[in-house]
């Protein structure tokens, strides 16, 4: 990996247009606020323009309409966000974790099957009959239980737990603290006491899936909890047992999905959504953040619930009015009937 790239090389790499010094050496990629004179930053129209005007970056990646607003050299591209991702990946190559290194403090059962170029960091435990594909990385302090299968080129960060029988596909990323295959909630009562659900299934995660930090996915009770190809799960998401999520669906942080719910492909769930159990959500749905979904949805589109933020005293008045809304409707119906009789 080179220690730097010239601005001309990066512009050619992105098929962008330079305004400024083509020979400028760029050693890294950072934000507008933190970038220094040897780094490339990224500006998007959603960011305050003043951030661009005050940047100390060596150059900025942006759309052509904002070139004149930049105080430093620029690379203009048609899609700044996509270009920023490409640049980030380019510079990240020098920070890749070395493979083919198993720490002496890792504990690996004799029956485990490890392919070539495996990396396992300190204090991780690999139980019996585990199968790890080529180029798998296991971070420190991970617990990989018996009969787990991990596909090639998958990265598992520190402090991750993969419980018994979990299957992880290829080219996945599981971030720190995630628990895959957790036990189901004590979901029913027998003679007034809570009783545990026994799990007959596990968790199956397809290829190219990302699981965020401290996310919990519960193993299936009657079948497997299943995530399709390319699913993106943010941090602190709770996915209950027997949930199925279709391919290329994205779920933002702090969302909760109830048991047995089926979510289609190419959906987007905003942050802190609550999805009830036993629902069917179709393909191409967008659920905006903080929404509560308590019924099945089949028609593609954007769905929202909840109330907008307002001043506290106004919110209290409107909340009180909402409680009386049914009375208002009944009065209105009676008035309409009276008017019709008079006519």
C-alpha contacts under 8 A as a table, 3 or more apart, distances in Angstrom:
res1	aa1	res2	aa2	distance
1	X	93	X	7.17
1	X	94	X	5.73
2	X	5	X	7.09
3	X	27	X	6.28
4	X	25	X	5.98
4	X	26	X	5.33
4	X	27	X	4.36
4	X	28	X	7.45
5	X	9	X	6.29
5	X	10	X	6.75
5	X	25	X	5.65
5	X	26	X	5.22
5	X	27	X	6.52
6	X	9	X	5.24
6	X	10	X	6.48
6	X	22	X	6.67
6	X	23	X	5.30
6	X	24	X	5.36
6	X	25	X	4.50
6	X	26	X	5.77
7	X	10	X	5.14
7	X	11	X	6.10
7	X	18	X	7.73
7	X	21	X	7.34
7	X	22	X	5.04
7	X	23	X	5.95
7	X	24	X	5.41
7	X	25	X	6.37
7	X	26	X	6.51
7	X	75	X	7.94
8	X	11	X	5.13
8	X	12	X	6.18
8	X	18	X	7.27
8	X	22	X	4.60
8	X	23	X	6.33
8	X	24	X	7.87
9	X	12	X	5.16
9	X	13	X	6.04
10	X	13	X	4.86
10	X	14	X	6.20
10	X	87	X	7.90
11	X	14	X	5.18
11	X	15	X	5.73
11	X	16	X	4.71
11	X	17	X	6.17
11	X	18	X	6.52
11	X	75	X	6.07
12	X	15	X	4.84
12	X	16	X	6.26
13	X	16	X	7.76
14	X	77	X	7.37
14	X	83	X	6.37
14	X	86	X	7.93
15	X	77	X	7.21
16	X	75	X	5.78
16	X	76	X	5.33
16	X	77	X	4.84
16	X	78	X	7.90
17	X	74	X	7.95
17	X	75	X	5.36
17	X	76	X	5.08
17	X	77	X	6.83
18	X	21	X	7.83
18	X	22	X	6.93
18	X	73	X	7.38
18	X	74	X	5.72
18	X	75	X	4.71
18	X	76	X	6.52
19	X	67	X	7.75
19	X	73	X	5.62
19	X	74	X	5.26
19	X	75	X	6.60
19	X	76	X	7.99
20	X	72	X	7.40
20	X	73	X	4.42
20	X	74	X	6.47
21	X	24	X	5.55
21	X	73	X	6.63
24	X	58	X	7.90
25	X	38	X	6.55
26	X	38	X	5.08
26	X	39	X	5.22
26	X	40	X	6.41
26	X	58	X	7.36
27	X	38	X	5.63
27	X	39	X	5.60
27	X	40	X	7.93
28	X	38	X	7.00
28	X	39	X	4.73
28	X	40	X	6.28
28	X	91	X	6.29
29	X	35	X	7.26
29	X	39	X	5.31
29	X	40	X	4.82
29	X	41	X	5.89
29	X	87	X	7.24
29	X	88	X	6.36
29	X	91	X	7.11
30	X	34	X	6.32
30	X	35	X	4.98
30	X	39	X	6.53
30	X	40	X	6.30
30	X	41	X	5.20
30	X	42	X	7.55
31	X	34	X	5.30
31	X	35	X	5.53
31	X	41	X	5.18
31	X	42	X	6.34
32	X	35	X	5.68
32	X	41	X	5.26
32	X	42	X	6.39
32	X	43	X	7.08
32	X	51	X	6.55
32	X	52	X	6.57
32	X	55	X	5.46
32	X	56	X	7.42
32	X	57	X	6.64
32	X	60	X	7.98
33	X	51	X	6.93
33	X	55	X	6.07
33	X	56	X	7.49
34	X	56	X	7.79
34	X	57	X	7.84
35	X	38	X	7.80
35	X	39	X	5.60
35	X	40	X	6.87
35	X	41	X	6.20
35	X	55	X	7.50
35	X	56	X	6.24
35	X	57	X	4.75
35	X	58	X	7.68
36	X	39	X	5.46
36	X	56	X	5.43
36	X	57	X	4.62
36	X	58	X	6.32
37	X	56	X	6.03
37	X	57	X	4.73
37	X	58	X	3.90
37	X	59	X	7.61
38	X	57	X	6.91
38	X	58	X	5.21
39	X	57	X	5.70
39	X	58	X	5.38
39	X	59	X	6.84
40	X	57	X	6.04
40	X	58	X	5.93
40	X	59	X	4.96
40	X	60	X	5.52
40	X	61	X	6.99
41	X	57	X	6.10
41	X	58	X	7.86
41	X	59	X	6.36
41	X	60	X	4.70
41	X	61	X	6.03
42	X	60	X	5.45
42	X	61	X	4.68
42	X	62	X	6.18
42	X	80	X	7.26
42	X	81	X	7.97
42	X	84	X	6.50
43	X	47	X	6.91
43	X	52	X	6.72
43	X	60	X	6.79
43	X	61	X	6.18
43	X	62	X	5.22
43	X	80	X	7.37
44	X	47	X	5.64
44	X	62	X	6.50
44	X	63	X	7.63
44	X	80	X	6.79
44	X	81	X	7.34
45	X	48	X	7.56
45	X	49	X	7.68
47	X	51	X	7.29
48	X	51	X	5.62
48	X	52	X	7.42
49	X	52	X	5.34
49	X	53	X	6.52
49	X	69	X	7.95
50	X	53	X	4.95
50	X	54	X	6.10
51	X	54	X	5.28
51	X	55	X	6.11
52	X	55	X	5.34
52	X	69	X	7.29
52	X	70	X	6.12
52	X	71	X	7.82
53	X	69	X	6.46
53	X	70	X	5.72
53	X	71	X	5.99
54	X	71	X	7.76
55	X	71	X	7.67
57	X	60	X	6.80
57	X	72	X	7.28
58	X	72	X	6.41
58	X	73	X	6.78
59	X	72	X	5.52
59	X	73	X	4.58
59	X	74	X	5.19
59	X	75	X	7.46
60	X	70	X	7.54
60	X	72	X	7.05
60	X	73	X	6.43
60	X	74	X	4.74
60	X	75	X	6.30
61	X	74	X	5.82
61	X	75	X	4.91
61	X	76	X	6.12
61	X	77	X	7.36
61	X	80	X	6.44
61	X	83	X	7.89
61	X	84	X	7.26
62	X	66	X	6.68
62	X	67	X	7.15
62	X	74	X	7.12
62	X	75	X	6.38
62	X	76	X	5.16
62	X	77	X	6.23
62	X	79	X	7.98
62	X	80	X	5.29
63	X	66	X	5.79
63	X	67	X	7.04
63	X	76	X	5.09
63	X	77	X	5.35
63	X	78	X	5.97
63	X	79	X	6.89
63	X	80	X	6.09
64	X	67	X	5.37
64	X	76	X	4.89
64	X	77	X	6.54
64	X	78	X	7.44
65	X	68	X	7.40
66	X	69	X	5.34
66	X	70	X	6.95
67	X	70	X	5.61
67	X	74	X	6.60
67	X	76	X	7.02
70	X	73	X	7.30
70	X	74	X	7.29
76	X	80	X	7.85
77	X	80	X	5.85
77	X	83	X	7.32
79	X	82	X	5.64
79	X	83	X	6.27
80	X	83	X	5.01
80	X	84	X	5.92
81	X	84	X	5.04
81	X	85	X	6.37
82	X	85	X	5.21
82	X	86	X	6.47
83	X	86	X	5.08
83	X	87	X	6.29
84	X	87	X	5.12
84	X	88	X	6.05
85	X	88	X	5.07
85	X	89	X	6.21
86	X	89	X	5.19
86	X	90	X	6.22
87	X	90	X	4.96
87	X	91	X	6.34
88	X	91	X	5.41
88	X	92	X	5.98
89	X	92	X	4.93
89	X	93	X	6.43
90	X	93	X	5.69
91	X	94	X	6.23
91	X	95	X	7.81
92	X	95	X	5.23
92	X	96	X	6.73
93	X	96	X	5.47
98	X	101	X	7.10
98	X	119	X	7.38
99	X	117	X	5.47
99	X	118	X	5.84
99	X	119	X	4.86
99	X	135	X	6.65
99	X	136	X	7.98
99	X	137	X	7.04
100	X	116	X	7.21
100	X	117	X	4.03
100	X	118	X	4.72
100	X	119	X	5.06
100	X	135	X	7.71
101	X	117	X	7.58
101	X	118	X	6.55
101	X	119	X	4.69
101	X	120	X	6.47
101	X	121	X	7.85
102	X	106	X	6.96
102	X	118	X	7.18
102	X	119	X	5.32
102	X	120	X	4.68
102	X	121	X	6.22
103	X	106	X	5.43
103	X	120	X	6.07
103	X	121	X	5.16
103	X	122	X	5.28
104	X	122	X	7.10
105	X	121	X	7.86
105	X	122	X	5.09
105	X	123	X	5.32
105	X	124	X	7.64
106	X	120	X	6.77
106	X	121	X	6.45
106	X	122	X	5.12
106	X	123	X	4.79
106	X	124	X	4.94
106	X	125	X	6.06
106	X	126	X	7.94
107	X	123	X	6.90
107	X	124	X	6.21
107	X	125	X	4.72
107	X	126	X	6.08
108	X	112	X	6.92
108	X	125	X	5.97
108	X	126	X	4.63
108	X	127	X	6.38
109	X	112	X	5.54
109	X	126	X	6.02
109	X	127	X	5.25
109	X	128	X	5.28
109	X	129	X	7.85
110	X	128	X	7.09
111	X	128	X	5.28
111	X	129	X	5.19
111	X	130	X	7.46
112	X	126	X	7.17
112	X	127	X	6.81
112	X	128	X	5.42
112	X	129	X	4.63
112	X	130	X	4.66
112	X	131	X	5.98
113	X	129	X	6.86
113	X	130	X	6.10
113	X	131	X	4.72
113	X	132	X	6.27
114	X	118	X	6.88
114	X	131	X	6.07
114	X	132	X	4.99
114	X	133	X	6.59
114	X	134	X	7.75
115	X	118	X	6.60
115	X	132	X	6.08
115	X	133	X	5.16
115	X	134	X	4.93
115	X	135	X	7.73
116	X	133	X	7.51
116	X	134	X	5.06
116	X	135	X	6.58
117	X	134	X	5.89
117	X	135	X	4.85
117	X	136	X	7.23
118	X	132	X	7.76
118	X	133	X	7.87
118	X	134	X	6.41
118	X	135	X	5.22
118	X	136	X	5.23
118	X	137	X	6.07
119	X	135	X	7.34
119	X	136	X	6.38
119	X	137	X	4.66
119	X	138	X	6.03
120	X	124	X	7.00
120	X	137	X	6.01
120	X	138	X	4.65
120	X	139	X	6.10
120	X	140	X	7.28
121	X	124	X	6.33
121	X	138	X	6.22
121	X	139	X	5.07
121	X	140	X	4.59
121	X	141	X	7.57
122	X	139	X	7.58
122	X	140	X	4.93
122	X	141	X	6.47
123	X	140	X	5.87
123	X	141	X	4.82
123	X	142	X	7.23
124	X	138	X	7.59
124	X	139	X	7.28
124	X	140	X	5.53
124	X	141	X	4.44
124	X	142	X	4.51
124	X	143	X	5.92
124	X	144	X	7.80
125	X	141	X	7.46
125	X	142	X	6.27
125	X	143	X	5.09
125	X	144	X	6.00
125	X	145	X	7.91
126	X	130	X	6.77
126	X	143	X	6.61
126	X	144	X	4.98
126	X	145	X	6.54
126	X	146	X	7.70
127	X	130	X	6.11
127	X	144	X	6.08
127	X	145	X	5.08
127	X	146	X	4.84
127	X	147	X	7.72
128	X	145	X	7.40
128	X	146	X	4.87
128	X	147	X	6.60
129	X	146	X	5.75
129	X	147	X	4.89
129	X	148	X	7.32
130	X	144	X	7.57
130	X	145	X	7.35
130	X	146	X	5.70
130	X	147	X	4.79
130	X	148	X	4.87
130	X	149	X	5.89
131	X	147	X	7.31
131	X	148	X	6.39
131	X	149	X	4.77
131	X	150	X	6.24
132	X	136	X	6.50
132	X	149	X	6.10
132	X	150	X	4.94
132	X	151	X	6.36
132	X	152	X	7.24
133	X	136	X	5.96
133	X	150	X	6.01
133	X	151	X	4.81
133	X	152	X	4.19
133	X	153	X	7.26
134	X	151	X	7.44
134	X	152	X	4.60
134	X	153	X	6.23
135	X	152	X	5.78
135	X	153	X	4.78
135	X	154	X	7.19
136	X	150	X	7.58
136	X	151	X	7.40
136	X	152	X	5.71
136	X	153	X	5.02
136	X	154	X	5.04
136	X	155	X	5.91
136	X	156	X	7.88
137	X	153	X	7.60
137	X	154	X	6.55
137	X	155	X	4.86
137	X	156	X	5.93
137	X	157	X	7.86
138	X	142	X	7.02
138	X	155	X	6.47
138	X	156	X	4.94
138	X	157	X	6.32
138	X	158	X	7.40
139	X	142	X	6.32
139	X	156	X	5.88
139	X	157	X	4.60
139	X	158	X	4.30
139	X	159	X	7.18
139	X	160	X	7.95
140	X	157	X	7.32
140	X	158	X	4.70
140	X	159	X	6.33
141	X	158	X	5.92
141	X	159	X	4.89
141	X	160	X	7.40
142	X	157	X	7.94
142	X	158	X	6.00
142	X	159	X	4.65
142	X	160	X	4.86
142	X	161	X	5.82
143	X	159	X	7.44
143	X	160	X	6.42
143	X	161	X	4.76
143	X	162	X	6.21
143	X	163	X	7.75
144	X	148	X	6.78
144	X	161	X	6.08
144	X	162	X	4.93
144	X	163	X	6.44
144	X	164	X	7.80
145	X	148	X	6.17
145	X	161	X	7.84
145	X	162	X	6.02
145	X	163	X	4.98
145	X	164	X	4.86
145	X	165	X	7.48
146	X	163	X	7.44
146	X	164	X	5.06
146	X	165	X	6.48
147	X	164	X	5.92
147	X	165	X	4.76
147	X	166	X	7.32
148	X	162	X	7.19
148	X	163	X	7.29
148	X	164	X	5.99
148	X	165	X	4.69
148	X	166	X	4.91
148	X	167	X	5.80
148	X	168	X	7.93
149	X	165	X	7.37
149	X	166	X	6.52
149	X	167	X	4.79
149	X	168	X	6.03
150	X	154	X	7.07
150	X	167	X	6.14
150	X	168	X	4.69
150	X	169	X	6.03
150	X	170	X	7.13
151	X	154	X	6.17
151	X	168	X	5.99
151	X	169	X	4.62
151	X	170	X	4.10
151	X	171	X	7.22
152	X	169	X	7.48
152	X	170	X	4.77
152	X	171	X	6.38
153	X	170	X	5.84
153	X	171	X	4.82
153	X	172	X	7.22
154	X	169	X	7.49
154	X	170	X	5.53
154	X	171	X	4.57
154	X	172	X	4.58
154	X	173	X	5.87
155	X	171	X	7.50
155	X	172	X	6.26
155	X	173	X	4.88
155	X	174	X	6.34
156	X	160	X	6.94
156	X	173	X	6.01
156	X	174	X	4.85
156	X	175	X	6.32
156	X	176	X	7.62
157	X	160	X	6.45
157	X	173	X	7.86
157	X	174	X	6.12
157	X	175	X	5.01
157	X	176	X	4.91
157	X	177	X	7.92
158	X	175	X	7.35
158	X	176	X	4.94
158	X	177	X	6.81
159	X	176	X	5.57
159	X	177	X	4.92
159	X	178	X	7.44
160	X	174	X	7.64
160	X	175	X	7.36
160	X	176	X	5.70
160	X	177	X	4.80
160	X	178	X	5.03
160	X	179	X	6.01
161	X	177	X	7.36
161	X	178	X	6.41
161	X	179	X	4.80
161	X	180	X	6.19
162	X	166	X	6.37
162	X	179	X	6.20
162	X	180	X	4.99
162	X	181	X	6.28
163	X	166	X	6.02
163	X	179	X	7.70
163	X	180	X	6.18
163	X	181	X	4.95
163	X	182	X	6.75
164	X	181	X	7.15
164	X	202	X	7.54
165	X	202	X	6.03
165	X	203	X	7.55
166	X	180	X	7.21
166	X	181	X	6.36
166	X	202	X	5.70
166	X	203	X	5.06
166	X	204	X	6.11
167	X	203	X	6.36
167	X	204	X	4.83
167	X	205	X	6.06
168	X	172	X	7.44
168	X	204	X	6.25
168	X	205	X	4.85
168	X	206	X	6.38
168	X	207	X	7.48
169	X	172	X	6.40
169	X	205	X	5.78
169	X	206	X	4.68
169	X	207	X	4.32
169	X	208	X	7.17
169	X	209	X	7.77
170	X	206	X	7.38
170	X	207	X	4.72
170	X	208	X	6.28
171	X	207	X	5.93
171	X	208	X	4.84
171	X	209	X	7.32
172	X	207	X	6.09
172	X	208	X	4.66
172	X	209	X	4.79
172	X	210	X	5.68
173	X	208	X	7.64
173	X	209	X	6.48
173	X	210	X	4.73
173	X	211	X	6.20
174	X	178	X	6.90
174	X	210	X	5.91
174	X	211	X	4.69
174	X	212	X	6.29
174	X	213	X	7.43
175	X	178	X	6.26
175	X	210	X	7.91
175	X	211	X	6.04
175	X	212	X	5.03
175	X	213	X	4.63
175	X	214	X	7.54
176	X	212	X	7.45
176	X	213	X	4.81
176	X	214	X	6.45
177	X	213	X	5.48
177	X	214	X	4.45
177	X	215	X	7.29
178	X	211	X	7.43
178	X	212	X	7.00
178	X	213	X	5.45
178	X	214	X	4.26
178	X	215	X	4.78
178	X	216	X	5.86
179	X	182	X	6.25
179	X	214	X	6.95
179	X	215	X	6.38
179	X	216	X	4.82
179	X	217	X	6.37
180	X	203	X	7.00
180	X	216	X	5.97
180	X	217	X	4.94
180	X	218	X	6.58
180	X	219	X	7.55
181	X	202	X	6.09
181	X	203	X	5.69
181	X	216	X	7.81
181	X	217	X	5.76
181	X	218	X	4.87
181	X	219	X	4.42
182	X	216	X	6.93
182	X	217	X	6.23
182	X	218	X	4.47
182	X	219	X	5.76
183	X	199	X	7.33
183	X	218	X	5.90
183	X	219	X	6.24
184	X	187	X	7.69
184	X	196	X	7.46
184	X	197	X	6.11
184	X	198	X	7.55
184	X	199	X	7.05
184	X	218	X	5.92
184	X	219	X	6.67
184	X	220	X	7.69
184	X	221	X	7.39
184	X	240	X	7.32
184	X	241	X	6.26
185	X	196	X	6.79
185	X	197	X	6.88
186	X	194	X	6.04
186	X	195	X	5.44
186	X	196	X	4.19
186	X	197	X	5.86
187	X	194	X	7.06
187	X	195	X	6.75
187	X	196	X	6.45
187	X	197	X	6.36
188	X	194	X	5.73
188	X	195	X	5.69
188	X	196	X	7.31
188	X	197	X	7.71
189	X	192	X	5.63
189	X	193	X	5.10
189	X	194	X	4.37
189	X	195	X	5.59
190	X	193	X	5.32
190	X	194	X	6.36
190	X	195	X	6.38
197	X	221	X	7.01
198	X	221	X	6.30
199	X	202	X	7.38
199	X	219	X	6.63
199	X	220	X	5.78
199	X	221	X	4.04
199	X	222	X	6.86
200	X	220	X	6.52
200	X	221	X	5.09
200	X	222	X	5.54
200	X	223	X	6.44
201	X	219	X	6.10
201	X	220	X	4.46
201	X	221	X	5.57
201	X	222	X	6.06
201	X	223	X	4.62
201	X	224	X	4.62
201	X	225	X	7.45
202	X	218	X	7.90
202	X	219	X	4.34
202	X	220	X	5.16
202	X	221	X	7.91
202	X	223	X	7.22
202	X	224	X	4.87
202	X	225	X	6.30
203	X	217	X	7.53
203	X	218	X	7.25
203	X	219	X	5.16
203	X	220	X	6.63
203	X	224	X	5.30
203	X	225	X	4.68
203	X	226	X	5.88
204	X	224	X	6.48
204	X	225	X	6.24
204	X	226	X	4.88
204	X	227	X	6.44
205	X	209	X	7.06
205	X	226	X	5.95
205	X	227	X	4.90
205	X	228	X	6.60
205	X	229	X	7.71
206	X	209	X	6.46
206	X	226	X	7.91
206	X	227	X	6.03
206	X	228	X	5.20
206	X	229	X	4.82
206	X	230	X	7.47
207	X	228	X	7.61
207	X	229	X	5.06
207	X	230	X	6.44
208	X	229	X	5.93
208	X	230	X	4.71
208	X	231	X	7.29
209	X	227	X	7.90
209	X	228	X	7.76
209	X	229	X	6.19
209	X	230	X	4.70
209	X	231	X	4.91
209	X	232	X	5.84
209	X	233	X	7.89
210	X	230	X	7.49
210	X	231	X	6.55
210	X	232	X	4.92
210	X	233	X	5.88
210	X	234	X	7.85
211	X	215	X	6.89
211	X	232	X	6.48
211	X	233	X	4.84
211	X	234	X	6.27
211	X	235	X	7.34
212	X	215	X	5.84
212	X	233	X	5.72
212	X	234	X	4.46
212	X	235	X	4.07
212	X	236	X	6.99
212	X	237	X	7.81
213	X	234	X	7.30
213	X	235	X	4.63
213	X	236	X	6.35
214	X	235	X	5.97
214	X	236	X	5.07
214	X	237	X	7.53
215	X	234	X	7.53
215	X	235	X	5.57
215	X	236	X	4.42
215	X	237	X	4.70
215	X	238	X	6.03
216	X	236	X	7.31
216	X	237	X	6.34
216	X	238	X	5.07
216	X	239	X	6.26
217	X	225	X	7.84
217	X	238	X	6.19
217	X	239	X	4.78
217	X	240	X	6.24
217	X	241	X	7.41
218	X	225	X	7.09
218	X	239	X	6.21
218	X	240	X	5.09
218	X	241	X	4.81
218	X	242	X	7.83
219	X	224	X	6.50
219	X	225	X	5.73
219	X	240	X	7.69
219	X	241	X	5.28
219	X	242	X	6.97
220	X	223	X	5.08
220	X	224	X	4.47
220	X	225	X	4.90
220	X	241	X	4.54
220	X	242	X	4.43
220	X	243	X	7.73
221	X	224	X	7.34
221	X	241	X	6.27
221	X	242	X	6.38
222	X	242	X	7.08
223	X	242	X	6.18
224	X	241	X	7.83
224	X	242	X	5.72
225	X	241	X	5.81
225	X	242	X	4.28
225	X	243	X	5.08
225	X	244	X	5.92
226	X	242	X	7.29
226	X	243	X	6.42
226	X	244	X	4.77
226	X	245	X	6.33
227	X	231	X	6.58
227	X	244	X	5.97
227	X	245	X	4.88
227	X	246	X	6.43
227	X	247	X	7.22
228	X	231	X	5.96
228	X	244	X	7.88
228	X	245	X	5.95
228	X	246	X	4.88
228	X	247	X	4.21
228	X	248	X	7.10
229	X	246	X	7.51
229	X	247	X	4.67
229	X	248	X	6.22
230	X	247	X	5.67
230	X	248	X	4.51
230	X	249	X	7.32
231	X	245	X	7.66
231	X	246	X	7.38
231	X	247	X	5.58
231	X	248	X	4.45
231	X	249	X	4.94
231	X	250	X	5.84
232	X	248	X	6.91
232	X	249	X	6.32
232	X	250	X	4.56
232	X	251	X	6.26
233	X	237	X	7.12
233	X	250	X	5.94
233	X	251	X	5.00
233	X	252	X	6.41
233	X	253	X	7.63
234	X	237	X	6.49
234	X	250	X	7.92
234	X	251	X	6.07
234	X	252	X	4.89
234	X	253	X	4.82
234	X	254	X	7.91
235	X	252	X	7.33
235	X	253	X	4.91
235	X	254	X	6.82
236	X	253	X	5.58
236	X	254	X	4.95
236	X	255	X	7.44
237	X	251	X	7.93
237	X	252	X	7.58
237	X	253	X	5.69
237	X	254	X	4.85
237	X	255	X	5.05
237	X	256	X	6.00
238	X	254	X	7.35
238	X	255	X	6.45
238	X	256	X	4.79
238	X	257	X	6.27
239	X	243	X	6.88
239	X	256	X	6.16
239	X	257	X	5.04
239	X	258	X	6.77
239	X	259	X	7.61
240	X	243	X	6.20
240	X	256	X	7.96
240	X	257	X	6.05
240	X	258	X	5.32
240	X	259	X	4.71
240	X	260	X	7.57
241	X	258	X	7.72
241	X	259	X	5.02
241	X	260	X	6.46
242	X	259	X	5.85
242	X	260	X	4.69
242	X	261	X	7.34
243	X	257	X	7.70
243	X	258	X	7.45
243	X	259	X	5.75
243	X	260	X	4.70
243	X	261	X	5.02
243	X	262	X	5.76
243	X	263	X	7.85
244	X	260	X	7.40
244	X	261	X	6.64
244	X	262	X	4.79
244	X	263	X	6.08
245	X	249	X	7.07
245	X	262	X	6.10
245	X	263	X	4.73
245	X	264	X	6.03
245	X	265	X	7.11
246	X	249	X	6.17
246	X	263	X	5.95
246	X	264	X	4.54
246	X	265	X	4.06
246	X	266	X	7.18
246	X	283	X	7.99
247	X	264	X	7.44
247	X	265	X	4.76
247	X	266	X	6.37
248	X	265	X	5.93
248	X	266	X	4.97
248	X	267	X	7.35
249	X	264	X	7.46
249	X	265	X	5.47
249	X	266	X	4.46
249	X	267	X	4.55
249	X	268	X	5.86
250	X	266	X	7.41
250	X	267	X	6.27
250	X	268	X	4.89
250	X	269	X	6.33
251	X	255	X	7.13
251	X	268	X	5.91
251	X	269	X	4.71
251	X	270	X	6.33
251	X	271	X	7.33
252	X	255	X	6.48
252	X	268	X	7.96
252	X	269	X	6.06
252	X	270	X	5.07
252	X	271	X	4.53
252	X	272	X	7.35
253	X	270	X	7.59
253	X	271	X	4.89
253	X	272	X	6.23
254	X	271	X	5.87
254	X	272	X	4.52
254	X	273	X	7.19
255	X	269	X	7.83
255	X	270	X	7.64
255	X	271	X	5.81
255	X	272	X	4.32
255	X	273	X	4.59
255	X	274	X	5.88
255	X	275	X	7.87
256	X	272	X	7.25
256	X	273	X	6.32
256	X	274	X	5.00
256	X	275	X	6.08
257	X	261	X	7.17
257	X	274	X	6.28
257	X	275	X	4.75
257	X	276	X	6.30
257	X	277	X	6.96
258	X	261	X	6.10
258	X	275	X	5.92
258	X	276	X	4.85
258	X	277	X	3.88
258	X	278	X	7.10
259	X	276	X	7.71
259	X	277	X	4.73
259	X	278	X	6.27
260	X	277	X	5.95
260	X	278	X	4.92
260	X	279	X	7.26
261	X	276	X	7.46
261	X	277	X	5.34
261	X	278	X	4.56
261	X	279	X	4.61
261	X	280	X	5.97
261	X	281	X	7.82
262	X	278	X	7.56
262	X	279	X	6.23
262	X	280	X	4.94
262	X	281	X	6.06
263	X	267	X	7.71
263	X	280	X	6.23
263	X	281	X	4.70
263	X	282	X	6.22
263	X	283	X	7.44
264	X	267	X	6.52
264	X	281	X	5.84
264	X	282	X	4.67
264	X	283	X	4.32
264	X	284	X	7.28
265	X	282	X	7.41
265	X	283	X	4.78
265	X	284	X	6.38
266	X	283	X	6.01
266	X	284	X	5.00
266	X	285	X	7.32
267	X	283	X	6.05
267	X	284	X	4.72
267	X	285	X	4.70
267	X	286	X	5.74
268	X	284	X	7.67
268	X	285	X	6.33
268	X	286	X	4.72
268	X	287	X	6.20
269	X	273	X	6.89
269	X	286	X	5.94
269	X	287	X	4.75
269	X	288	X	6.31
269	X	289	X	6.94
270	X	273	X	6.28
270	X	286	X	7.79
270	X	287	X	5.94
270	X	288	X	4.88
270	X	289	X	3.94
270	X	290	X	7.06
270	X	291	X	7.96
271	X	288	X	7.63
271	X	289	X	4.63
271	X	290	X	6.19
272	X	289	X	5.96
272	X	290	X	4.88
272	X	291	X	7.38
273	X	287	X	7.76
273	X	288	X	7.71
273	X	289	X	5.76
273	X	290	X	4.68
273	X	291	X	4.86
273	X	292	X	5.85
273	X	293	X	7.70
274	X	290	X	7.36
274	X	291	X	6.36
274	X	292	X	4.73
274	X	293	X	6.12
275	X	292	X	6.02
275	X	293	X	4.75
275	X	294	X	6.39
276	X	279	X	6.72
276	X	292	X	7.83
276	X	293	X	6.16
276	X	294	X	5.26
276	X	295	X	7.62
279	X	294	X	7.68
279	X	295	X	6.29
279	X	296	X	4.95
280	X	296	X	4.83
280	X	297	X	6.41
280	X	298	X	7.42
281	X	285	X	7.63
281	X	296	X	5.58
281	X	297	X	4.83
281	X	298	X	5.78
282	X	285	X	6.70
282	X	297	X	6.13
282	X	298	X	4.51
282	X	299	X	6.78
282	X	300	X	7.02
283	X	298	X	7.39
283	X	299	X	7.97
283	X	300	X	6.36
284	X	300	X	5.14
284	X	301	X	6.82
285	X	299	X	7.60
285	X	300	X	4.97
285	X	301	X	5.21
285	X	302	X	6.11
285	X	303	X	7.58
286	X	300	X	7.90
286	X	301	X	6.14
286	X	302	X	4.60
286	X	303	X	6.11
287	X	291	X	6.74
287	X	302	X	5.99
287	X	303	X	4.96
287	X	304	X	5.98
288	X	291	X	6.03
288	X	302	X	7.26
288	X	303	X	6.32
288	X	304	X	5.32
288	X	305	X	7.90
289	X	304	X	7.70
290	X	305	X	7.47
290	X	306	X	7.14
291	X	304	X	5.60
291	X	305	X	4.73
291	X	306	X	6.09
292	X	304	X	7.93
292	X	305	X	6.09
292	X	306	X	7.38
293	X	296	X	7.80
293	X	305	X	7.84
309	X	315	X	7.84
310	X	314	X	6.64
310	X	315	X	5.92
311	X	314	X	5.39
311	X	315	X	6.11
312	X	315	X	5.03
312	X	316	X	6.20
313	X	316	X	5.19
313	X	317	X	6.41
314	X	317	X	5.17
314	X	318	X	6.25
315	X	318	X	5.13
315	X	319	X	6.00
316	X	319	X	5.04
316	X	320	X	6.23
317	X	320	X	5.21
317	X	321	X	6.30
318	X	321	X	4.91
318	X	322	X	6.07
319	X	322	X	5.03
319	X	323	X	6.53
320	X	323	X	5.32
320	X	324	X	6.79
321	X	324	X	5.13
321	X	325	X	6.11
322	X	325	X	4.90
323	X	326	X	7.39
324	X	327	X	5.36
324	X	328	X	6.42
325	X	328	X	5.03
325	X	329	X	6.26
326	X	329	X	5.15
326	X	330	X	6.29
327	X	330	X	5.16
327	X	331	X	6.19
328	X	331	X	5.14
328	X	332	X	6.13
329	X	332	X	5.00
329	X	333	X	6.17
330	X	333	X	5.11
330	X	334	X	6.27
331	X	334	X	5.13
331	X	335	X	6.17
332	X	335	X	5.07
332	X	336	X	6.16
333	X	336	X	5.10
333	X	337	X	6.24
334	X	337	X	5.10
334	X	338	X	6.14
335	X	338	X	5.04
335	X	339	X	6.12
336	X	339	X	5.11
336	X	340	X	6.20
337	X	340	X	5.12
337	X	341	X	6.28
338	X	341	X	5.17
338	X	342	X	6.27
339	X	342	X	5.08
339	X	343	X	6.26
340	X	343	X	5.08
